[in-house]
Amino acid sequence: IVAYFKERVSFAAAAGIAPEQVIIDPGIGFGKTPEQNREVVRRLEELNSLGFPVLIGPSRKSFIGYTLDLPVEERLEGTAASVAVGIMKGADIVRVHDVKEMVRVARMADALKR
């Protein structure tokens, strides 16, 4: 994924997109198996080497349902774990559905990381 984003960042720069307009989103839940999605979260810090903010959007995704064998409406804890690990691994931005709960998770994960 890092090589892919290096190429895309170069393409964006050549197209005149300013670096401060670039955010790296590895697309959790899009075209990946559950194991591949878990691996993206586990290896998220590798994307920090690109020098751009990293965004993850694991909220209620099917890889959580697959891993925990839960329907979409019962994936809060799986989302919380994914958000916390994502932040610990270098995510700068998280996109979620359950904002109130995930703000608390994000604040705690950020406090533990720093």
GINORGI-V764656 format. One record per residue. N is the residue number from 1. RES is the residue in one small letter. SS is DSSP state (h for helix, s for strand, l for the rest). PSI is psi in degrees with one decimal (none if undefined). D_CENTER is the distance of its C-alpha to the mean C-alpha in whole Angstrom. Layout:
# GINORGI-V764656
N|RES|SS|PSI|D_CENTER / N|RES|SS|PSI|D_CENTER
This chain:
# GINORGI-V764656
1|i|l|-36.1|13 / 2|v|h|-45.1|14 / 3|a|h|-40.7|17 / 4|y|h|-47.9|16 / 5|f|h|-32.3|14 / 6|k|h|-45.2|17 / 7|e|h|-41.8|19 / 8|r|h|-37.2|18 / 9|v|h|-41.4|18 / 10|s|h|-41.6|21 / 11|f|h|-44.8|22 / 12|a|h|-43.6|21 / 13|a|h|-42.7|23 / 14|a|h|-26.8|26 / 15|a|l|0.7|25 / 16|g|l|12.1|26 / 17|i|l|125.3|22 / 18|a|l|144.0|22 / 19|p|h|-35.5|20 / 20|e|h|-5.4|19 / 21|q|h|2.5|18 / 22|v|l|131.4|15 / 23|i|s|135.6|11 / 24|i|s|120.2|9 / 25|d|s|108.0|7 / 26|p|l|-0.7|7 / 27|g|l|50.8|7 / 28|i|l|130.1|6 / 29|g|l|-3.6|10 / 30|f|l|108.7|12 / 31|g|l|25.6|15 / 32|k|l|153.9|13 / 33|t|l|164.4|15 / 34|p|h|-42.0|14 / 35|e|h|-41.0|15 / 36|q|h|-39.0|13 / 37|n|h|-41.7|9 / 38|r|h|-38.4|10 / 39|e|h|-39.3|11 / 40|v|h|-46.1|8 / 41|v|h|-44.9|6 / 42|r|h|-33.4|10 / 43|r|l|18.3|10 / 44|l|h|-33.9|7 / 45|e|h|-23.8|10 / 46|e|h|-29.8|12 / 47|l|h|-22.6|10 / 48|n|h|-22.6|12 / 49|s|h|-16.6|15 / 50|l|h|-18.9|15 / 51|g|l|18.3|15 / 52|f|l|156.2|13 / 53|p|s|144.2|11 / 54|v|s|132.0|7 / 55|l|s|139.5|5 / 56|i|s|149.7|2 / 57|g|l|71.1|5 / 58|p|l|-3.7|6 / 59|s|l|116.7|9 / 60|r|l|17.2|13 / 61|k|l|159.3|11 / 62|s|h|-28.6|14 / 63|f|h|-29.8|13 / 64|i|h|-46.6|13 / 65|g|h|-40.9|17 / 66|y|h|-45.9|18 / 67|t|h|-42.4|17 / 68|l|h|-3.0|19 / 69|d|l|55.3|21 / 70|l|l|147.2|20 / 71|p|l|164.9|21 / 72|v|h|-38.1|18 / 73|e|h|-4.0|20 / 74|e|h|27.7|20 / 75|r|l|17.9|16 / 76|l|h|-49.0|16 / 77|e|h|-39.1|16 / 78|g|h|-38.8|13 / 79|t|h|-44.7|11 / 80|a|h|-44.1|12 / 81|a|h|-42.5|12 / 82|s|h|-39.9|8 / 83|v|h|-47.2|7 / 84|a|h|-47.8|10 / 85|v|h|-40.5|9 / 86|g|h|-44.6|6 / 87|i|h|-43.2|8 / 88|m|h|-28.3|11 / 89|k|l|3.5|9 / 90|g|l|4.1|9 / 91|a|l|133.9|6 / 92|d|l|-26.8|9 / 93|i|s|136.4|8 / 94|v|s|139.4|6 / 95|r|l|121.8|8 / 96|v|l|166.4|10 / 97|h|l|-46.1|14 / 98|d|l|79.2|15 / 99|v|h|-50.6|15 / 100|k|h|-48.6|18 / 101|e|h|-41.2|17 / 102|m|h|-25.0|13 / 103|v|h|-42.1|15 / 104|r|h|-45.2|17 / 105|v|h|-46.4|14 / 106|a|h|-42.4|12 / 107|r|h|-42.3|16 / 108|m|h|-45.1|17 / 109|a|h|-42.1|14 / 110|d|h|-40.9|14 / 111|a|h|-39.6|18 / 112|l|h|-34.7|18 / 113|k|h|-39.1|16 / 114|r|l|none|19
